[in-house]
Amino acid sequence: MRRRLQVASAAGALAIGLAVAASVQSEHGPSALSAAEIKSTAGPAQVDAAVQNRKLGRGVNIIGYDPIWRSFERGRFKARHFRLIKQGGFDTVRINLHPFRHMDPGGDHALSRSWLEVLDWAVEQALRNDLMVILDLHEFNTMGTDPEGNRSKFLAFRRQIAPRYRGASPNLVFELLNEPSRKLTPELWNIYYREALAIIRRTNPTRTVIVGPPSWNSVKHLDGLNLPAEDRNLIVTVHYYTPMDFTHQGASWAGRRDKTGVEWRGTPEERAAIAADFRAVQQWSKANGRPILLGEFGAYDKGPMDSRAVHGRRGPHRRKARLELGLLAARFRLHSLRHRQRSMGRADLSCPDSKAAVALPGSFSRLQSCTAFVNSCSIKETCQ
């Protein structure tokens, strides 16, 4: 979503490669692994994209804005948090990646060794804890501002990451780019993403790849995504924040700093609007034979809590069972990107009077509208 409130996410795994499986990357730091050490000659076994989509289940964004990328020792996110995520009932972590600032300014845009070591550590820890992993290129602002000027970095990232994980578990999934938008027009996006996908397929011919439509991964722009008919290992992701006046009230980055107090009561009309949008998504999915991942949804924490709770119970993710969408958990932005990691978040359960909760590190942001993560109180035994 625009600058941000994000949703993310989504089960199984073991090692990402023999070298990684043998290494011990603990609370004390990642081991130094080169691209040659981490990859194997055998790629992952092919898994049907629809099956992969169902496995993604509930998930959460992690470490995109954590100082761990600059210094592992300063990182707020620790190895134990992967276990807590799994124990909390989540299936997936979506690792938000901002690699461009960690690239050598030279012509090959080589990623720093320390940045890659942190990424290896996060992938291994997630897979060890039986979590699906989405490697989400989150450079949407940079790409949206100057797509042509950053095209070489966009493709250089794939040239380095794809072979590095060629032998990884199929539970590792690549997401080409979060929310292509602005100057990254639909026409440019269809060119750029296909170039990146072609790079991936050289070393990962069967790996599951997530790609979203232009214009912020909007459900309204699915027809703007031109997919290669021969590649069936794709999941299409959409993001959903309708109605924006409710979900983004008080959000300065969305031009709504002073627009607050907007309620969402789940009236027949409000629910009908969501149902209509997702009927259209379902029709597109069936017509194109592509699984759909509801990759982001939610409401900013400036909105009335009672309305946010209703939206969580009756909002877009409740269409999942009927539409057979993959579902990622909602994550709610703290007061600003800069201060996002200063507080502890709590993923409260959907039962209003339940006291069970999972304490998560500050890099998760505040997870208040609990029903965006769980559909019933049955998960409380896991959380306690």
N, C-alpha and C positions, 0 to 999 in steps of 0.2 A: 504494500500500500504506500501511498505518498508519505514519505519521510518518517515517521512511523509507528504505526500500530500494525503488528504483523501476526500472522498465524502461521503456524507451521507445524511442521513436523518431521513418522513412520516409517518381521520379527525375526529373526533368526540370524545366526551367523556364527562364525568361529574366528577364523584367522583371515587376514587380508593377503596373506602370502606367507611362504615358509619362513622368510627372514623375520617378518613382523610377528608371526606366531611364536617364534623362538625368543624374541626379544622381550624384555621386561620394561614396560613404560609405566611407571607408577606415579604416585603423588610427588615423587622427588624429581621427575623430569623425563622428557622423552629421550630415547636413545638416538644416536646420530645414524640415520639410515639414508643411503643414497637412492636415487631412482633405480639404479642397477640392482641394489640389494632388495628392494621392496617388490619388484615385479617378478613374475614367473612367466614361463613361455606359454603356459596353458591359460586360456581365458576362462571366464565363468561359464558354467552350464547355462544353457538358455532356459529361461523361465517365462511363461506366458505373461504378457504385460497386464492382463486383467487379474491374474493371480497375484502378481506383484502389487498391484493397486490395492487389493483387499488386504494384503499383509501390512501395508503402510499404516492402516488403522488410525490410532490417536498419536499425535506427536507434538513436539515443541521445538521452537527455534533455540539454538544455543550459540554462545560465545562470539557472536558477530562483533560486539562492541567491547569485549573483554580485553584488558591490557595483556592477556596471555600471549597475544600475537607479537607484542613488542618484547616481552620478558616472561618466560614461563614461570619464574619465581613470583612475579607480581600477579599472576592470574588468580582471579576469584573462583573460577571453575576448577574443581578438583576431580580426581578419578572416582571418588566415592559418589559424586553426584550422578554419574551414569547409572549406578546401582539404585540410587534413590528414584531416578526417573522410571526405571523399569518396575521397581516396587510400587510406584504410584499409579501403575496401570497404563503407562504409555508404551507404544510400540516402536516409535521412531524418533530420532533426532534429526533436525534439519540444520546443518552447520552452515551459518551465513558467512560467506567468504568475501573479503575485500582485498584481493591480492595485488591490485595494480600499484599500490603505494609501496609494496614490498618487492617490486621488480627492479632489476638493474636497468638504469636508463639507457644502456647500450641497445644495439639493434636487435638482439635476441630476446630482450625482456626477461632474462633469467630470474626466477624466483629465488629469494634468499634461502639458504640452507636452514636457518633457524625457523623460518616460517613453515617450510615443508616438514620439519621435524614435529612441530606442534600439530600440524594437520595429521601426520601419521599417528601421533599419539591419540588424538581425538577419535580417529577412525577405529583404531584398534580397541580402545576402551569401550566404545559403543558396541562394536561387534562382539566383544567378550561378554557383554551384558545382554546379549540376545536382542539387540535393538537394530532395526533397519536404520540405514544412514543415507541421508540426502546431502550431497555436496552441492550447495546452492550458490552459484555465482551471484553475489548481491550488489554488483556494481551498476545498479540500475540508474542511479543519479549521474554517474560519470558517463555512461553510455547514452543516456537520454539527453545530456547536455552537448556532447560532441562525439557522435557515433563514428564519424569518419576519422577523427583524430585519434580515437582509441581502438579502432578496429584491429590494429596490429597486436595490441595487448590482449584484446578479447580472444584472438586466435592463438596467441603465444601461450596463454593460460591452458588452453586445451591441448596444445602440443606437449606440454610438460605433465599435466595431470593424467591424461588418458593412458599413456604408456606406464606411468608410475603405478597405476592400479589395474593394469590389464589382467593380472592373476587374482584379483580380489574376489571375495565372496559375492555372489549375485545379490546379496542383501545390501550392497553398496550401489546407490543410484546417483546418476548425474542429473542436475537440473541446469539447463543451458544458461538461463538468465532470469532473475526475478524481475517481473513487471517491465518489459520493454515499453517505452513510452516517449512522448515528446518528439525530439528530433529523430529518434530511432523510429521512423515511420513504419507502417505495415509493410510497405514495399521493401525498405531496407532490412527490416527484421527477417522477412522471408529469405533474403539473400544471406544475411549474416548467420542466422541460426543453421542454415543448411551447410555453410562452410564449416562451422564448428562441429556439426554432426558428422560430416565427412571425415574430419580429423579423428574423432572418437572411433568411428567404425573401422579405421585402419588397424587399430590394436584391440578394440572392444566390439567385435561385430555383433555380439548378442546381448550386451549389457543394456539394462533398462535405462532409458533416458526420458526425462521430463521436459516438456516444452509447453509454453503457454501462448495464448493469442496476444496480439499487440494491444496497445492502449490499456496498460496496467493489468494485463491478464483478465480483462473484463469479460463477463459472460455474454455481453452484447457484441463481442468482436470475434467470436469463434470462427465465423465465416471468413475472417481476414487471415486465418492461419492456413497456409498452403503446405500440406504434409506430403512427404514422399510415400506413394502407395506401396512401394516394395518393403519399406521398413515397418515391421509390425511390433518392434520392441520399444514402442513409444507410449507414454502416458501424457495426456493433455491436462494441464492444470488451469484452474480458474480461481480468481479471488472474488469475494463477494462482501461488499460493505454498504449495501442498499438498506434503508435510505441514508444517504450521506449526512443529511442534516441531523440525524439521530446519532449515527455511529461516530461521526467526527466532530460533534459539538465541542467547542472549547479548544479545538486543535488549530494552533496558529499556522502550521504548515499547510493547512487545507483552507485557509482564509475564513476560519470560523471561530477565532479566538473569543469573540464577544457573543457568540450564538450558543447559549446554554439553556438548560431547563426544558429541552425537547424530550417528550415522552414517547415511548413505544409500548402499547398496551396489548398487542397481539389481537387486535380487532379482526373481524372477518375480512375487512378490506385490506388491512396490513398483511395478513397471512396470504390472502389471495394474490397479492402482488409478488410475494416471494415464490409462491407455488407456480405462478405463470412463468417467472424467469427460469425456474428449474425444470419445468416441462419443456421449455425450449432447449435447455442444455441436454436433457434426456433425448429429445428428438435428434439433435445434432449427433450425439454419441451413437445412437442406433444407426443413423443414416451413414455415418462414416466408419462405424465399427471400431471406435476408439474408446478406451476406458478414460473416465474423467476423475481427476483428483481435485477436491475442494481444498485448495492449498492454503488459503487465508480467509478469515472472516472474524468478526468480533465488533466490539464497541469500545471506544476510548473511555478512560475512567473519569472524565469530566461529566459524563451523563448521569442522570438519576439512577441510583443503584437498583431500585425496584424495577425500573424499566429495563435495565441491563439484564437483570435476572430473568424477566419474562422473555426478552429477546434470546437469551441463552437457552431457555426451555423450548421456545417455539420458533426460533430463528432458522437460518438456512441449513444448519447441520442436521436438523430434524428431518430433512428430506432424504437423508442418506439411505434408509432402508428401502424406500420406494424407488429411488433413482439409481441405486447401486453405485453410489459415488464412493471413491476413497475419501477418507476423512482425516484431516489434520487438526490438531488442537489449536484453539485460539490463544494468542499471547497478547497481553495488553501493555501498551507502552507506558513507561513512567513519565515523569514530568518533562523530560527532554532527553535527547540522545546522549547528551553529555553526562547527565546524572542518572542515566538508566540503570547503572549497576550499583547504586549506593544503598539500596534497601533490599530487604528480604521479601521475596514474593511468597504468596501462599495460594496453593491451588485448592480452594475449598470445594467440598462436595456439593452435589446438587440438592441434597436435603437441607433446607434452610436452617434447621435447628441442629444439624450435625456438627459436632466439634472436631471431627476427624479432618486432618489436613496434611498435606505434604509440604514441608518447608523446603524451598528451593533457593539457590543462590541468587544474588541480586542481578546477575546477568540475564535472568529470565524475565525481568520486569515484574510487574504486579499482575497476578493471575486471579482476578477477583470474580469474574463471571464464570463460576466453576462449571456450569452446565455446558460450556463450550468444550469441556474436556470429557465429561462423563455423562452418560444418559440416564443413570439411575444411581440409587444409593448402594448398589450391590458391591461397589468397589471399595466401600469404607473399610472392610477387613484388611485390604491391602495397604490402605493408607495409615492405619493406626499403628 
